[in-house]
Amino acid sequence: MFACSAYRLTDSFRTTVEAEIADNIKRLRHHPSLGSWCGNNEIESAWVGWGLPEDEECKQDYLTLFEDIIPRLLNEHDPVRAKFYHPSSPSSGGGFIDPSSNKAGDMHYWDVWHNFKPIEDFRKYYYRFCSEYGFESIPDIKTVRTFAEDRDLNLCGTVMQAHQKCLLGNEKLMFYLAQMCNYPYDFERLIYCTQLGQADCIRSNVEHMRRARGRCMGSAYWQVNDTNPVISWSSIDYYGRWKALHYAARRFYAPILLSCDDSNPKRPVLCVTNDTLNDEQLTLICRVRNNRAEILDEFSAEITSTAMSAASALSPDLSKHFAATGDKRTKYIEYTLERGDKVISRGTTLFVRPKEFTFSPALINADIADNGSSFAITLTADNFAKSVCISLKDFDCVFSDNWFDLHGNEPVKVTIGKLDGMTIDTLKEQLEIRSY
């Protein structure tokens, strides 16, 4: 309950705070998902770096409250988890000692977004635990239309600005959009592009952190959901509609992850992160493709992924495919990690921004089948189609997968539960498909 502020510990405030803390420890201590307690959000770092007035008495009150009172009450009421108490987030252990350290404790990293740093800036850091970072996007058009008329669908207009709760948020959206995508000339395309950018930014950071397993042992992006319909950092909007980021999170937070360090296009490094308690016998396949999704080359490896580990698994020599400057605009790599005949992790890497890649226009075909309790949608394309987004015009649902790449006529099957009154014919009328 303590966040982003300074608190004067008067006698009366101290009495009520001690009672409230004890009450909440007893109320929450048996919750199955509770792993540790944290005293506050960003107050220690505020004292060090935000320019709070230099008030020594109030600063001492901070230490008394968060480094004496709360841990004492935790030891009394929840002694096991009291051992893991963290005075503030971020913090390297308390005492106003380098609270945003990259070497200890946890870190909030916002130079990407708030300070306009490129998304690759994440890779300069090897956090111990990155407990806050984020990137905004616009919610689904159905959500936007709950507060905006057609005349209001202008990112720079007063209505959209009123539903943007970040200082210079729309300017930041456009700054990053200009780096990632060609300019979207209609508002729904703008929504699509901001969600694509958000998902790709967070994915890139999480995959980097998971490749550094052993040093970096966790992360939590800001934020999961919204308290009202707004443009925000959330991955699920106010009405429960999933953005691209939430679908991507299921993939980049999967227990076993295949990811690509793409720093060198001629020699990318494919890494496997295994956060399970089991060793795994897996097959890794990497394919070089052109913009029509045709396979130009293929590399594979049989690997043993050790439990609780992250390791480089394959580094194919792609120098002949990316020898010329223009090759990165017409070729990409696609990779899968397979257990038997089941793909458990997959990914695609472009070595340029999407706006710089030469996409061949993709005609996407969707075949729909009735499975009894669900519908199955099988998608194929005649070329490479990046970030395929499927949605319903008037209905809401969670697809079994979404915002994925289509590699030509290689099918991707998606299922949805049956909605009241929906038939194959109405689903065909409702289905909307976008790709980059």
C-alpha positions in Angstrom: 0.0 0.0 0.0 3.0 2.3 0.2 4.2 3.8 -3.1 6.0 6.6 -4.7 5.8 9.0 -1.8 7.3 10.0 1.6 5.5 9.3 4.8 5.9 11.2 8.1 5.8 8.6 10.9 3.8 10.5 13.6 2.7 8.6 16.7 -0.9 8.3 15.5 0.1 7.2 12.0 2.5 4.7 13.4 -0.2 3.2 15.6 -2.7 2.8 12.7 0.1 1.5 10.3 1.3 -1.2 12.7 -2.3 -2.4 13.2 -3.0 -2.4 9.4 0.3 -4.2 8.6 -0.4 -6.9 11.2 -3.9 -7.3 10.0 -2.9 -7.7 6.4 -0.1 -10.2 7.2 -2.5 -12.4 9.0 -5.1 -12.0 6.2 -2.7 -12.9 3.3 -0.1 -15.1 4.8 -1.9 -18.4 3.8 -2.5 -17.3 0.2 -1.0 -20.1 -2.0 0.6 -17.7 -4.5 2.4 -15.6 -1.9 6.2 -16.0 -2.2 7.6 -13.0 -0.4 6.7 -9.6 1.1 7.9 -6.2 -0.2 7.7 -3.0 1.9 6.9 -0.5 -0.8 7.1 0.5 -4.5 9.8 2.9 -5.6 10.2 4.9 -2.4 13.8 4.0 -1.7 14.8 4.9 -5.3 12.7 8.1 -5.0 14.8 9.2 -2.1 18.0 8.5 -4.0 17.1 9.6 -7.5 13.9 11.6 -7.8 14.9 14.7 -6.0 12.7 14.4 -2.9 13.4 17.3 -0.4 16.4 16.4 1.8 14.4 15.9 5.0 16.6 13.8 7.3 13.8 13.2 9.9 11.4 11.9 7.2 14.2 9.8 5.7 14.8 8.3 9.1 11.0 7.6 9.4 11.4 5.7 6.1 14.1 3.4 7.6 12.0 2.9 10.8 8.9 1.9 8.9 10.3 -0.3 6.1 13.5 -1.6 7.7 12.4 -2.0 11.3 8.6 -2.1 11.9 7.5 -4.2 8.9 10.2 -6.9 9.2 9.6 -7.1 12.9 5.8 -7.7 12.4 6.6 -10.2 9.6 8.9 -12.2 12.0 6.0 -12.2 14.5 3.2 -13.2 12.1 4.8 -15.0 9.1 8.3 -16.0 10.1 9.1 -18.3 7.1 8.5 -15.7 4.5 10.0 -12.9 6.7 13.4 -14.3 5.7 12.8 -13.1 2.1 11.4 -9.6 3.0 12.5 -7.0 0.5 12.2 -3.4 1.9 11.4 -1.7 -1.4 11.2 -2.3 -5.1 13.6 -1.7 -6.6 16.2 -2.2 -4.0 19.6 -3.8 -3.6 18.9 -4.6 0.1 18.0 -1.3 1.7 19.8 1.5 3.4 19.5 3.8 0.3 22.5 1.9 -1.2 22.2 1.9 -5.0 18.6 0.8 -5.0 18.5 0.5 -8.8 21.6 -1.6 -9.0 22.1 -3.9 -11.9 24.2 -6.2 -9.6 21.9 -7.0 -6.7 18.3 -7.1 -5.7 15.7 -6.0 -8.3 15.5 -3.3 -10.9 12.9 -1.2 -12.6 14.0 -0.3 -16.1 12.2 2.4 -18.0 14.7 4.1 -20.3 13.0 2.1 -23.0 9.7 4.0 -23.2 10.0 6.9 -20.8 13.4 8.0 -22.0 13.0 7.1 -25.6 15.9 4.6 -25.7 15.8 2.0 -28.5 14.3 -1.4 -27.6 17.8 -3.0 -28.0 18.9 -1.0 -25.0 17.4 -3.7 -22.8 20.3 -6.0 -23.9 22.9 -3.8 -22.3 21.7 -5.0 -18.9 21.9 -8.3 -17.1 19.5 -7.7 -14.3 19.2 -9.9 -11.2 15.5 -9.5 -11.2 13.7 -7.0 -13.5 10.5 -6.3 -11.6 9.1 -3.5 -13.7 9.4 -2.5 -17.3 6.8 -1.8 -20.0 5.6 -0.5 -23.3 2.3 0.9 -24.3 -0.3 0.0 -26.9 -3.8 1.0 -27.9 -6.6 -1.4 -26.9 -8.9 -3.3 -29.3 -11.1 -1.1 -31.5 -14.2 -2.5 -29.7 -12.8 -1.1 -26.5 -11.9 2.2 -28.0 -15.5 2.5 -29.3 -16.9 2.4 -25.8 -15.5 5.9 -25.3 -14.9 7.3 -28.8 -17.1 8.2 -31.8 -15.8 7.9 -35.4 -14.9 11.6 -35.3 -12.7 10.9 -32.2 -10.5 8.3 -33.8 -7.4 10.5 -33.9 -4.5 9.7 -31.6 -3.7 13.4 -31.3 -7.3 14.4 -30.6 -8.7 15.4 -27.2 -10.7 12.1 -26.6 -7.8 9.8 -27.2 -5.5 12.1 -25.2 -7.9 12.0 -22.3 -7.7 8.2 -22.3 -3.8 8.3 -22.3 -2.5 8.3 -18.7 1.2 8.5 -19.5 2.9 11.9 -19.7 3.8 12.3 -23.4 2.4 8.8 -24.0 1.0 9.3 -27.5 4.2 11.0 -28.5 6.2 8.0 -27.2 3.8 5.6 -29.1 4.5 7.5 -32.4 8.2 7.7 -31.7 8.5 3.9 -31.4 6.0 3.2 -34.1 8.1 5.2 -36.6 11.1 3.0 -35.8 9.1 -0.3 -36.2 6.3 0.1 -38.8 5.3 1.8 -42.0 2.9 4.6 -41.2 -0.7 3.2 -40.6 -3.2 5.3 -42.5 -6.3 4.1 -40.8 -7.0 3.9 -37.0 -7.5 0.2 -36.8 -4.2 -0.3 -38.5 -2.6 2.0 -36.0 -4.0 -0.1 -33.1 -2.6 -3.2 -34.8 0.9 -1.7 -35.2 1.1 -0.4 -31.6 0.2 -3.9 -30.3 2.8 -5.5 -32.6 5.4 -3.1 -31.3 4.5 -3.6 -27.7 4.6 -7.4 -28.0 7.9 -7.4 -29.9 9.6 -5.0 -27.4 8.6 -7.0 -24.3 9.4 -10.4 -26.0 12.9 -9.2 -27.0 13.6 -8.2 -23.4 12.2 -11.3 -21.8 14.1 -13.6 -24.1 17.3 -11.7 -23.4 16.7 -12.1 -19.6 15.8 -15.8 -19.9 19.0 -16.5 -21.9 20.8 -15.0 -18.9 19.3 -17.5 -16.5 21.5 -18.0 -13.4 22.2 -14.3 -13.2 18.7 -13.1 -14.1 16.1 -15.2 -12.2 12.9 -13.5 -13.0 10.9 -10.6 -14.4 7.5 -9.0 -14.2 6.3 -6.6 -16.9 4.1 -3.7 -16.2 1.2 -4.4 -16.5 -1.4 -7.2 -16.9 -4.8 -5.3 -17.0 -6.5 -1.9 -16.8 -8.9 -0.3 -14.3 -10.6 1.6 -17.0 -10.6 1.7 -20.9 -7.3 3.5 -21.7 -4.2 3.5 -23.8 -1.7 1.8 -21.4 1.0 -0.7 -20.8 -1.5 -3.6 -20.2 -1.5 -6.9 -22.0 -5.3 -7.3 -21.3 -7.6 -4.3 -21.7 -10.3 -3.2 -19.3 -12.9 -5.5 -21.0 -10.7 -8.5 -20.8 -9.7 -8.4 -24.4 -6.2 -9.9 -25.0 -3.7 -7.7 -26.8 -0.8 -9.1 -28.8 1.4 -9.0 -25.8 -0.7 -11.4 -23.8 -0.6 -14.0 -26.5 3.1 -13.5 -26.9 3.6 -13.8 -23.1 2.3 -17.4 -23.2 5.1 -18.2 -25.6 8.0 -16.2 -24.1 7.2 -17.3 -20.6 6.7 -21.0 -21.5 8.6 -23.4 -19.3 10.9 -24.4 -22.1 11.8 -21.5 -24.5 13.8 -21.4 -27.7 15.1 -17.9 -28.5 17.5 -16.2 -30.8 20.4 -13.9 -30.1 20.3 -12.1 -33.4 23.2 -9.7 -32.7 25.1 -11.2 -35.7 22.9 -12.1 -38.7 25.7 -14.2 -40.2 26.0 -16.3 -37.0 22.9 -16.1 -34.9 22.8 -18.1 -31.6 19.8 -20.2 -30.8 19.4 -20.8 -27.1 17.2 -23.1 -25.0 16.0 -22.1 -21.6 14.7 -24.9 -19.5 12.9 -23.8 -16.3 11.5 -27.3 -15.6 12.9 -29.9 -13.2 13.5 -32.4 -16.0 16.2 -33.0 -18.5 14.7 -32.9 -22.0 15.8 -34.7 -25.2 14.8 -32.3 -28.0 15.3 -31.5 -31.7 16.1 -28.0 -32.8 15.5 -27.0 -36.4 16.5 -23.7 -38.0 15.3 -22.8 -41.5 16.4 -19.9 -43.7 13.5 -18.6 -45.8 12.9 -15.9 -48.4 9.9 -13.5 -48.2 7.8 -16.1 -50.0 8.4 -18.5 -47.1 10.4 -20.8 -49.4 13.1 -22.8 -47.5 16.6 -21.9 -48.7 18.6 -23.8 -46.1 18.0 -25.9 -43.0 20.1 -26.7 -39.9 19.3 -29.1 -37.1 20.6 -30.4 -33.8 19.7 -33.2 -31.4 20.2 -31.7 -27.9 19.8 -32.5 -24.2 18.4 -29.6 -22.4 19.4 -29.8 -18.7 16.9 -29.0 -16.0 16.9 -25.5 -14.7 19.4 -24.2 -17.3 19.9 -21.9 -20.3 22.5 -22.7 -22.9 23.4 -22.0 -26.5 22.2 -25.0 -28.6 22.9 -24.1 -32.3 24.8 -21.3 -34.1 24.4 -21.9 -37.9 26.8 -20.2 -40.3 24.5 -18.0 -42.4 27.2 -15.9 -44.1 26.3 -17.1 -47.6 22.7 -16.1 -47.1 23.4 -12.7 -45.6 26.5 -11.7 -47.6 24.9 -8.7 -49.4 23.4 -5.6 -47.7 20.0 -6.3 -49.2 19.7 -9.9 -48.0 18.3 -8.9 -44.6 15.4 -7.3 -46.4 14.3 -10.4 -48.2 15.4 -13.3 -46.0 14.6 -14.4 -42.4 15.1 -17.4 -40.2 12.4 -19.5 -38.5 13.1 -22.1 -35.8 11.3 -24.8 -33.8 12.1 -26.8 -30.8 10.4 -30.2 -30.9 9.8 -33.1 -28.4 9.1 -36.1 -30.6 6.5 -34.9 -33.1 5.3 -32.0 -31.0 6.6 -28.4 -31.3 7.0 -26.9 -27.8 8.6 -23.6 -28.8 9.1 -21.7 -32.0 10.1 -18.3 -33.2 10.9 -16.1 -36.2 13.7 -13.5 -36.6 13.9 -10.7 -39.0 17.3 -9.0 -39.1 15.7 -5.6 -39.9 12.7 -3.8 -38.6 9.4 -4.9 -40.1 9.1 -1.6 -42.0 12.4 -2.4 -43.7 11.6 -5.9 -44.8 10.3 -6.5 -48.3 7.1 -8.4 -47.7 5.3 -10.1 -50.6 1.6 -9.5 -50.2 0.1 -12.5 -48.5 -3.3 -13.9 -49.2 -4.4 -15.7 -46.0 -6.9 -18.5 -46.2 -9.0 -19.7 -43.2 -10.8 -23.0 -43.2 -13.3 -23.6 -40.4 -14.4 -26.9 -39.0 -16.9 -27.8 -36.3 -15.3 -29.9 -33.6 -18.5 -30.3 -31.5 -17.6 -28.2 -28.5 -15.3 -25.9 -30.4 -14.5 -24.5 -33.8 -11.1 -25.2 -35.5 -9.7 -22.5 -37.8 -6.8 -23.6 -40.0 -4.8 -20.8 -41.6 -2.4 -20.9 -44.5 -0.9 -18.2 -46.8 0.6 -18.0 -50.2 3.7 -16.1 -48.8 5.3 -15.2 -45.5 2.7 -13.4 -43.3 4.1 -11.8 -40.1 2.1 -11.3 -36.9 -1.2 -12.7 -38.1 -4.0 -11.3 -35.9 -7.4 -12.9 -35.9 -10.4 -11.3 -34.3 -14.2 -11.2 -34.3 -16.1 -8.1 -35.4 -18.8 -8.2 -32.7 -18.0 -11.1 -30.4 -15.2 -11.6 -27.9 -13.2 -14.8 -27.3 -9.8 -16.0 -26.4 -8.2 -17.9 -29.2 -5.9 -20.9 -28.5 -3.2 -19.0 -30.3 -3.0 -15.6 -32.0 -0.5 -13.1 -33.4 1.7 -15.8 -34.9 3.6 -16.0 -38.2 2.5 -18.0 -41.2 5.2 -19.6 -43.3 3.4 -20.0 -46.6 1.1 -23.0 -46.9 2.3 -24.6 -43.7 -0.9 -24.6 -41.7 -1.5 -23.2 -38.2 -4.6 -24.4 -36.4 -6.4 -22.3 -33.9 -9.4 -23.3 -31.8 -12.1 -21.3 -30.0 -14.9 -22.4 -27.8 -18.4 -22.1 -29.2 -20.2 -18.9 -28.5 -24.0 -18.8 -28.1 -25.8 -19.0 -31.4 -22.6 -19.1 -33.5 -22.4 -21.4 -36.5 -19.7 -21.9 -39.1 -21.5 -19.4 -41.4 -21.7 -16.7 -38.7 -18.1 -17.3 -37.7 -17.0 -16.8 -41.3 -18.9 -13.5 -41.4 -17.4 -12.4 -38.0 -13.8 -13.4 -38.7 -11.3 -10.7 -39.4 -7.6 -11.4 -40.2 -4.7 -8.9 -40.3 -1.0 -9.3 -40.9 1.9 -7.0 -41.2 
